[in-house]
Amino acid sequence: MNIRFRAVSLAAALVLGVAIVGMSTGQAEARPRYPRDAGARCVLYNHVEGEDVTFYLPGSRELIGPWGQEVEVVCGSNGQWYRIP
């Protein structure tokens, strides 16, 4: 009877240990599903002054346009500029 008690206790301890290890491993490797920054950037080239290149994050607003005819645009999440009406 003493051997049976030890076997049952050992089996219960193993089941409990596996359950605890299984839960903690899943939480330890939790990562966000979507990255905060997808890597998209909008680019503006300054052709007047030479090779000046400026990068903008999505959501940035700028005034662009030639010869003083400036248009307000916003940088989209795909890296493209969109005109603001």
C-alpha positions as CSV (number, residue, x, y, z in Angstrom):
1,M,0.0,0.0,0.0
2,N,2.9,2.3,0.6
3,I,4.2,1.8,-2.9
4,R,0.8,2.5,-4.4
5,F,0.5,5.8,-2.4
6,R,3.9,6.9,-3.6
7,A,3.0,6.1,-7.2
8,V,-0.2,8.0,-7.1
9,S,1.5,11.0,-5.4
10,L,4.3,10.9,-8.0
11,A,1.7,10.8,-10.9
12,A,-0.2,13.7,-9.4
13,A,3.0,15.8,-9.0
14,L,4.0,15.1,-12.6
15,V,0.6,16.1,-13.9
16,L,0.7,19.3,-11.9
17,G,4.3,20.1,-12.9
18,V,3.5,19.6,-16.6
19,A,0.4,21.9,-16.3
20,I,2.5,24.6,-14.6
21,V,5.3,24.4,-17.1
22,G,2.9,24.5,-20.0
23,M,1.1,27.6,-18.8
24,S,4.3,29.6,-18.0
25,T,5.9,28.8,-21.3
26,G,3.0,30.2,-23.3
27,Q,3.0,33.4,-21.3
28,A,6.8,33.8,-21.5
29,E,6.8,33.9,-25.3
30,A,3.8,36.2,-25.6
31,R,4.5,38.7,-28.4
32,P,2.3,41.4,-30.0
33,R,0.4,40.2,-33.0
34,Y,1.1,43.2,-35.1
35,P,4.3,45.3,-34.9
36,R,3.8,49.0,-34.0
37,D,5.9,50.1,-36.9
38,A,5.4,48.4,-40.2
39,G,8.5,50.1,-41.7
40,A,6.6,52.4,-44.2
41,R,8.1,55.8,-44.8
42,C,7.2,58.7,-47.0
43,V,10.0,60.4,-48.9
44,L,10.4,64.0,-50.0
45,Y,13.3,65.0,-52.3
46,N,14.6,68.5,-52.4
47,H,15.6,69.0,-56.1
48,V,16.4,72.7,-55.7
49,E,19.2,72.3,-53.2
50,G,20.6,69.0,-54.5
51,E,20.5,65.6,-52.9
52,D,18.5,66.4,-49.8
53,V,16.2,63.5,-48.9
54,T,13.8,63.6,-45.9
55,F,11.8,60.6,-44.6
56,Y,8.5,61.0,-42.7
57,L,6.5,58.6,-40.6
58,P,2.9,57.7,-41.4
59,G,0.5,60.4,-40.2
60,S,3.0,63.2,-40.8
61,R,1.5,66.3,-42.6
62,E,3.5,68.5,-44.9
63,L,3.1,71.3,-47.4
64,I,4.5,70.4,-50.8
65,G,4.3,71.9,-54.3
66,P,6.3,73.7,-56.9
67,W,6.4,77.5,-57.5
68,G,4.5,78.5,-54.3
69,Q,1.4,76.4,-55.1
70,E,1.6,74.4,-51.9
71,V,-0.7,71.5,-51.2
72,E,-1.2,69.9,-47.8
73,V,-0.5,66.2,-47.9
74,V,-0.4,63.4,-45.3
75,C,1.9,60.4,-45.2
76,G,-0.2,57.1,-45.5
77,S,0.5,53.8,-43.7
78,N,1.8,52.4,-47.0
79,G,4.4,55.0,-47.6
80,Q,2.5,57.1,-50.1
81,W,1.5,60.7,-49.9
82,Y,-2.2,61.6,-49.9
83,R,-3.7,65.0,-50.6
84,I,-5.8,66.5,-47.9
85,P,-8.9,68.1,-49.3
